[in-house]
Amino acid sequence: MKKNIFIVAFLFLLADIACAKEYKRIISLAPSVTESLYELGLEQFVKGITIYCSKGMIKKDTIGTLLEPDIEKITLLKPDIVISTKEGNNKETIEKLKRLGFEVYVMETAKNFNEICVNYSNLAEKLNKKREAKKIINNTRYSLEKIYSKLNRFNNLKVFWEVGARPLYTAGRQSFINDYNYYTNTVNIYKNVDKRYIFIDIENVIENDPDIILIVNVGDAKILEKRKWYKYQMIKAVKNNKIFIINSEDIFIPTPLTFVKNVTMLTKAVYGEVL
């Protein structure tokens, strides 16, 4: 009886292996997808990326932008699969690619670190890299808990995230940015606003009086943007010179490895060398 059960289990395993599809020509339509593929050891199979994606170590074709990828160029690259994101890519473009007969995998939008891990694991399973993803996720969780255990003795500092300058906007409850705050034992002053991103005015920031201002994604104007805040000396962050420019291109690229990298970088900016 036990022998029969073993044989049946073995046959199911062989069936799974036989059914697993190999993807050797992959097109990525978003930076987070590209970064995930690199982390999972699949760069050699990535044949096309957007202009915003990391170029990696192996030369690839550029297939346009997130919202306007070059369909003709994608077709010429003959991909086995095109990988996109629900938030970053145009729905009409995805539907057009499907109509042309391409297999398109769409990654969900992550609102927190747990969802980043779920999306990452699902992509890895699709590409037969689940074991690698599990190891990466477990190591990342261990690193994050280690950081958090060193910081939970500090008081919760209030943080204002400047993620856009003109107009001024920030991150709300639906952004995974709040988990950057969690693991650095800080709190986003707009965490209770039930939106992903919010347009605000300076007066509202003054009213919330953050202890720290983090400036991200303002390009070449970042120094001028930092100086702009110094006329608002009534804000604690300004008064105490706690305005930091976040020089990270992947702060909004949600993968487990980029997430822990950015938590480490933010910890050093806010607390100094405590790790």
N, C-alpha and C positions, 0 to 999 in steps of 0.2 A: 504493500500500500504506500509506504513512504517513498519507495523507488518510483512509483507512478507519479506521485506528487512532484518529486524532483524533476522528472522528465517533462511534465506539463509546464512547470515554472521555467525550465531551461528553454522550452519551445517558445514561450511567451517572450523571453528575453531576446531570443534570436529574431522573433517577429518585430520587436521594437527596434532592434539594430537595423533590420532590413528596411523598415518604414522610415527611419530617420533620413531626412533629406539633407544633402550636402549643398551648402551655398558657397560657391567659389567666386561669384561675381556680384559684389554687394555695392549698392548705391546708398549713401547716407545723405539725408536732406536736412540734417540739423547738427549743430556742434555737440550737443549732449549725446546724440546717437554715435557720432564719430568717436568721441572720447570713450564711450562704453565699448565700442568695437576694439579699440586699441588696447584697453585694459584687459579684455577677454582674450587677447592674443590673436585677433583676427585681421590685423592690419594688412597682411599680404593679400587678403581677399577683397579689400576695399578698393574699388575701381573708380569711384566718383564721389566728390564731396562738394559742399557749398563754399563760397568765398569766405564765409565766417568760420569755417571749421579749421581745427589744427591740422597742419599739413603732414605731421608724423615723420617717419623715417624713410618711407617708400613713396616715390613719385606717383601722383594720382591726377586724374582729370578733374577740372573744376566745372561744375554743372549749374552755375548761376547762384541765385540767392535762395533764402528760405521760402519767400513768398512767390518768387518767380524763377523756378528752376527751368533749365533749358530742356524741354521735352525731347527735342530732336537729338540733342547730344546724349541724353539718357538712353534713347532708343539705339543709337549707334554703339553704345557701350555694352548692349545686350546683357543686362543684369539678370541674375537668377532671382534677386529680391531687391526691392526698394524699401528702405526703412525711414519712416517719417515720425513726426510727433503731432499730437492732437492740437496742442497750443501753438506751436511755432509755424506749422505749414498750412497752406491754403487748402481747404476742403475740396474745392473744385479741381485743383491740380491733382489731388489724390484720386478723385473719381475718374479723371481723364486717363491717368496712368493705368488704372484698373480696366477701363474700357479698351485700352490698347493691348490688354492681355498680360500685363506685368503683375507679379505677386507683390502686394504692398502690405507691409506690416506697420501698424500705427501704434506708437507708444503713448500711454495715457499721461495726463498731466499730474505731477506729484505736488501735493500740498504740504508734505512733511517728510522727514527722513525715512520713516517706515515705508511710505509709498515709493520713495526713490528706490529703496531696496527691492520692493515687490516688482516694480517695473523693470528693474535691472535683471532680476531673476527670471522674469517672464521672457525677456529678450534672449537671455542666455539659453533658456530651455528651447526656444525656437531655433537657435543656432547651434544646438548640441554642445553647449558650454556650461551646463548647469553646475557641474562639479567645481569648475573654476570660479563661477559666480558665488557659490556658497562659501568657498574659502575666503574670497575677497570680502564678502559681507561680514562674515564672522570676525575676521581680523579688524575690520573697520569698527564694528560695534565694540570690540575690546578696547581699541585705541580711544574711542570717544568716551567710554565709561571711565577710563583711566584719567583722561583730561578733566572730566566733570568732577571726579572724586577729589581732585586737587583744588578745584575752584568753588565748591559749594560752601566753603567757610566764609567767602566774601559776601558782602551785602549786594543785593540786586541793583545794579546800576541801570538807569533808564537810558535807552539808546534811540536816537533818531537816525534812520537810514535815508540818506539822500540818494535815490537811484536814478533821478533825472533832475536836471537843473532848470530848463526853460521849456515848458512850465515845470515847476517844482512838484515832484511826486515821490511817493514812498511805498513801502510794502505793508499790506494789511494781514488779516488773520489767515487768508487762504494761501499765503506764500510760505514755502519751506524755509524762508529766511528766519522765521520764528524759532526754528530748531537750531540755527546758528546761535541765537540768543540763549536757548535752553542749555546747550552744552558749554557755553561760556558764562553761564550764570548771570546773564543780563536780561533785560526785558525791553521789547520793542514798544515804544510809546503808542503805536497805532495797532497793537495786536488785537484789539477788540472790534476793529472796523472789519465787517464781514465782506471784504473784497480782497482780490489778489494785489492790485496796485491802486493807489489813491492819489488824486490831484489835491494839493493843499496849498495854503498860503503861509508866509513867514509868521504872521500873527498867531496862527494856530500852533506853530512850533514853539514860539515864545511862551504861550500859555501852558504848554505841556512841560516846558523847562527840562530838557534832557541833560543827563550827566555827560553823555558822549554823543558826538556827531560823527557818523561814518559816511564818507563821500565815495560813491562808486559810480563807474560808467559815465564820467563827464569828459573823457577824452583829453585833448591838449589843454583845455581850459581849467584843469583841476586845481592848479595853484591859485588862479584868480578866483575860483569858486570858494576855495578855503578862505581867502582873504575877505570875501564878501561877508562872511559870518562875523568878523571881528567888530563890526559896528553894533552888534547886538550883545553888549556886555552884560545885559541882565540875564542871559542864559548861562546856566552853570557850566556847560561844556565850553563855552567861549571864555568865561571868566577864568576857568581853571586850565585853559589851553588843552582841552581834550577833544580836539578835532583831528580826525585821522583820515588820510586819503588811502583807500583800499586799492592797491596796485595788483589786482588779480583779474585776469581775463576770464577765469572760469567760476567766478562767484555765483553766477546764475546758470552754470552747466551742471545739472544734477546727476552725478554718479556717486557711488559710495566713496571712491578714492578722492575725487575732487572735494567732496563734502568734508572729509576729515582733514584734508590739506588746508581748507579754508578756516575750519574751526581752530586749527593750530596757529594759522596766521593771525586770526582775530584775537586769539588769546594773548599772543605776544604784543599786539598793538595796544590792547586794553590794559593788560597787567604787567607787561615786561617779561623778563625771563623767569617765569615761575614753573615752567614744565621741566 
